[in-house]
Amino acid sequence: MHTLDQKLARLVFDECRRQLSLDEVPLKTGGDRERLTESLAGLIGASGHDPEAVLSAFLRDVAPAIIACDTPRFMAFVSCVPSKTSILFDMVVSAFSLHGISWLEAAGPVAAENQALRVLADAAGLPAGAGGCFVSGGSSGNLSALLVARDTGLSRRGGRCGRPRVAVTADAHSSIGKALHVLGMEPLPVPVHDHRLSARALRDTLAREPDRDDVVAVVATAGTTNGGLIDDLAGVAEVARQQGLWFHVDAAYGGAGLLAPSVRGLFDGIEQADSVVIDPHKWLFSPFDCAALLYRDPPTAKAVHTQRASYLDAIHDEDDGGVGNPSDYAHHLTRRARGLPLWFGLAVHGTDAYRDNIENTLTMARYAADLITGTEGLTLVCEPELSVVLFRRDGWGWDDYEKWSARLLANQVAFVLPTSWDGEPVARLCFVHPETTKQLVDEVISTIARPLDGVT
């Protein structure tokens, strides 16, 4: 198991090179449960198999049974579009068995990851002392940040608090509700009328709340997943400061827009956040799984998250120059150095390249919105702020959108799914691939601008 099979290595590297050499990854159509169960049966047992045969099974049965997310034709979700550079370096991270638990064990990887975190902190306008770590995704980042928010809020109130509550809107990411459940907190729903949390809405909700002292934090979103909208960050920050609330910004998807001059002003106020989550694996062209968790005051998070045990004394006694261990800033302990592919990509290409690629996707979103507005029978739901475009086809219901989606996928035009907006079904296009073209947008819109077979 621990001796390199040179022939197998060549085969694996050849397949990786072949995949990376594709100009456009095929979209594909997913997999069949029964077929996969049958094809994989017996592959794992007491004795092994020829590695070439197992690799062939992977290439024949496993790899094709997906809908590829790293293609310009994937527009259904905020997908992962890693650069070729970052993919290559992710292979290096695995080959070198690089981890990022502590400064004692991984000073080099930690220092490099912190350099990448600094780029994001500077883009957000956070102070020089801000920092944190990379976690697996927005869900992990939100959970870890809200744990600090809870304990900090209880400390500020001297323990005189009922069940802690967090002010959120219905447009907050689903992971926020899960995190609150795990942490034993409750949401304080803030009603909004335009899918954006505003200072006024938050202030009015707090004024009506009889157990005001139980509210310890507020979550604002910088790029809602469904609509790509940005809350009133500056206004919410001011109310949070006045009311003594922890201010958390979930910018998992939208945070990449901090590097784009055309939309940077929409994020004003994020620099006042106590914690921010930005996912490079979403719109910053890094491989799965990578989310940046940043704190305005890292020592506050360290006091909450540091795990104490006799076998960990050595990593806490080590002089890290005030850098801190990545394991001290989230609910994890063991972690891979998942921020290094981003660091490598930033170092190789420079931040201007990231800026330009993000601006390309924003341009496509605006182009799509203009095309929809000028197409009879289509209605733009709202002007896109980032790279999500919502629109409706006049007279269509759920079945019509689902038939359209299935036809697009079957014909390998695009993967697009409907969503709900104000209780009604709408079409949703999400642009995160920088190589999406106007021609592809035209092709997708043309399929909904004219009747399909069986759809009127």
Long-range contacts (C-beta under 8 A, 24 or more apart in sequence): 5-51, 7-52, 8-51, 8-52, 8-55, 11-52, 11-55, 12-55, 15-55, 15-59, 16-91, 20-84, 20-87, 20-88, 24-71, 24-72, 24-73, 24-435, 25-68, 25-70, 25-71, 26-68, 26-71, 26-412, 27-67, 27-68, 27-71, 27-73, 27-74, 27-409, 27-412, 27-414, 27-415, 28-64, 28-65, 28-66, 28-67, 28-68, 29-67, 29-409, 29-410, 29-412, 30-65, 30-66, 30-67, 31-64, 31-65, 31-66, 32-65, 35-61, 36-61, 36-62, 36-65, 67-409, 67-415, 70-433, 71-433, 72-433, 72-435, 72-436, 72-437, 72-440, 73-412, 73-413, 73-414, 73-415, 73-440, 74-414, 74-415, 74-433, 75-414, 75-415, 75-416, 75-429, 75-430, 75-431, 75-436, 75-444, 76-415, 76-416, 76-417, 76-428, 76-430, 77-417, 77-430, 78-225, 78-253, 78-282, 78-283, 78-430, 78-432, 79-282, 79-430, 79-432, 79-433, 80-281, 80-282, 80-286, 80-287, 80-288, 81-283, 81-285, 81-432, 81-433, 81-434, 82-281, 82-285, 82-286, 82-287, 82-288, 82-341, 83-285, 83-286, 83-345, 83-349, 85-344, 85-345, 85-348, 85-349, 86-285, 86-286, 86-287, 86-341, 86-342, 86-344, 86-345, 87-287, 87-341, 89-340, 89-341, 89-344, 89-345, 90-287, 90-340, 90-341, 92-340, 92-344, 93-336, 93-337, 93-338, 93-340, 93-341, 98-336, 98-337, 98-340, 99-334, 99-335, 99-336, 99-337, 100-133, 100-134, 100-326, 100-335, 100-336, 100-337, 100-338, 100-339, 101-315, 101-325, 101-326, 101-327, 101-333, 101-334, 101-335, 102-315, 102-318, 102-325, 102-326, 102-327, 103-315, 103-318, 103-320, 103-323, 103-324, 103-325, 104-314, 104-315, 104-318, 104-320, 104-325, 105-315, 106-337, 107-320, 109-337, 109-340, 110-323, 110-325, 110-326, 110-337, 111-323, 112-337, 112-339, 112-340, 112-343, 113-326, 113-337, 113-339, 113-340, 113-343, 114-323, 115-343, 116-292, 116-339, 116-340, 116-342, 116-343, 116-346, 117-292, 117-294, 117-339, 119-346, 119-351, 120-255, 120-258, 120-278, 120-292, 120-294, 121-294, 123-258, 123-259, 124-251, 124-255, 124-258, 124-267, 124-270, 124-271, 124-273, 124-276, 124-278, 124-294, 125-270, 125-271, 126-271, 126-273, 126-276, 126-294, 126-296, 127-296, 129-296, 129-297, 129-298, 130-294, 130-295, 130-296, 130-297, 130-298, 131-294, 131-295, 131-298, 131-323, 131-324, 131-329, 132-275, 132-292, 132-293, 132-294, 132-295, 132-298, 132-301, 132-329, 132-330, 133-293, 133-326, 133-327, 133-329, 133-330, 133-335, 133-339, 134-290, 134-291, 134-292, 134-293, 134-326, 134-335, 134-337, 134-338, 134-339, 134-342, 135-291, 135-293, 135-330, 135-332, 135-335, 136-289, 136-290, 136-291, 136-332, 136-338, 137-252, 137-279, 137-281, 137-289, 137-290, 137-291, 138-173, 138-175, 138-250, 138-252, 138-253, 138-277, 138-279, 138-282, 138-291, 139-175, 139-178, 139-179, 140-291, 140-293, 140-330, 140-331, 140-332, 141-252, 141-277, 141-279, 141-291, 141-292, 141-293, 141-330, 142-173, 142-175, 142-176, 142-179, 142-219, 142-248, 142-250, 142-252, 142-277, 143-175, 143-178, 143-179, 143-182, 143-183, 143-331, 144-293, 144-301, 144-305, 144-329, 144-330, 144-331, 144-332, 145-248, 145-275, 145-277, 145-293, 145-295, 145-301, 146-176, 146-179, 146-180, 146-183, 146-185, 146-217, 146-219, 146-248, 147-183, 147-304, 147-305, 147-331, 148-246, 148-275, 148-295, 148-300, 148-301, 148-304, 148-305, 149-216, 149-217, 149-246, 149-248, 149-274, 149-275, 150-183, 150-185, 150-216, 150-217, 151-304, 152-216, 152-246, 152-300, 152-304, 153-216, 153-217, 153-245, 153-246, 154-216, 156-216, 156-244, 157-213, 157-216, 160-213, 161-213, 161-214, 161-216, 162-211, 162-213, 162-214, 163-214, 164-214, 164-215, 164-216, 164-217, 165-211, 165-214, 165-215, 165-216, 166-215, 166-216, 166-217, 166-218, 166-219, 167-202, 167-205, 167-206, 167-215, 167-217, 167-218, 167-219, 167-245, 168-218, 168-219, 169-195, 169-196, 169-197, 169-201, 169-221, 169-231, 171-195, 171-196, 171-197, 171-221, 171-224, 171-226, 171-227, 171-229, 172-219, 172-221, 172-224, 172-250, 173-221, 173-224, 173-225, 173-250, 173-252, 176-219, 176-250, 185-216, 188-215, 195-224, 195-227, 195-229, 196-229, 196-230, 196-231, 196-232, 197-221, 197-231, 197-232, 197-236, 198-231, 198-232, 198-235, 198-236, 199-232, 199-235, 199-236, 199-238, 199-239, 200-235, 202-235, 202-236, 202-239, 203-239, 206-239, 206-243, 215-243, 215-245, 216-245, 216-246, 217-245, 217-246, 217-247, 217-248, 218-245, 218-246, 218-247, 218-248, 219-248, 219-249, 219-250, 220-247, 220-248, 220-249, 220-250, 220-273, 221-249, 221-250, 221-251, 221-254, 222-249, 222-250, 222-251, 222-254, 222-255, 222-257, 222-267, 222-270, 223-251, 223-252, 223-253, 223-254, 223-255, 223-257, 223-385, 223-386, 224-254, 225-253, 226-388, 226-390, 226-419, 226-421, 226-428, 227-381, 227-382, 227-388, 227-390, 227-421, 228-253, 228-254, 228-365, 228-384, 228-385, 228-386, 228-387, 228-388, 228-430, 229-382, 229-385, 229-386, 230-254, 230-266, 230-267, 230-385, 230-386, 232-269, 233-267, 233-268, 233-269, 233-270, 233-272, 233-273, 234-268, 234-269, 234-272, 235-269, 236-269, 237-269, 237-272, 237-273, 240-272, 241-272, 246-274, 246-275, 247-272, 247-273, 247-274, 247-275, 248-273, 248-274, 248-275, 248-276, 248-277, 249-273, 249-275, 249-276, 249-277, 250-277, 251-276, 251-277, 251-278, 252-277, 252-278, 252-279, 252-282, 252-291, 253-279, 253-282, 253-283, 253-386, 254-283, 254-386, 255-279, 255-283, 255-292, 256-280, 256-282, 256-283, 256-284, 256-354, 256-358, 257-283, 257-358, 257-362, 257-386, 259-351, 259-354, 259-355, 259-358, 260-355, 260-358, 260-359, 260-362, 261-355, 261-359, 262-359, 262-362, 263-362, 263-385, 263-386, 266-385, 275-301, 280-339, 280-342, 282-432, 283-358, 283-361, 283-387, 283-432, 284-342, 284-354, 284-358, 285-345, 285-354, 285-357, 285-434, 286-341, 286-342, 286-345, 287-341, 289-338, 290-338, 290-339, 290-341, 290-342, 292-339, 293-329, 293-330, 295-329, 298-324, 298-329, 301-328, 301-329, 302-328, 302-329, 305-329, 305-330, 305-331, 307-333, 356-434, 357-434, 358-434, 360-434, 360-435, 360-436, 361-387, 361-431, 361-432, 361-433, 361-434, 361-436, 362-386, 362-387, 362-431, 364-431, 364-436, 364-437, 364-438, 364-441, 365-389, 365-429, 365-431, 367-438, 367-441, 368-429, 368-431, 368-441, 368-445, 371-441, 371-442, 371-445, 372-445, 375-445, 375-449, 376-449, 377-449, 378-445, 378-448, 378-449, 381-421, 381-426, 387-430, 387-431, 387-432, 388-428, 388-429, 388-430, 388-431, 389-428, 389-429, 389-430, 389-431, 390-419, 390-421, 390-426, 390-427, 390-428, 391-426, 391-427, 391-429, 392-424, 392-425, 392-426, 392-427, 393-427, 393-448, 395-456, 396-425, 396-455, 397-425, 398-425, 400-455, 401-425, 401-426, 401-427, 403-452, 403-454, 403-455, 404-447, 404-448, 404-452, 404-455, 407-447, 407-452, 408-444, 408-447, 413-443, 413-444, 413-447, 414-440, 414-443, 414-444, 416-444
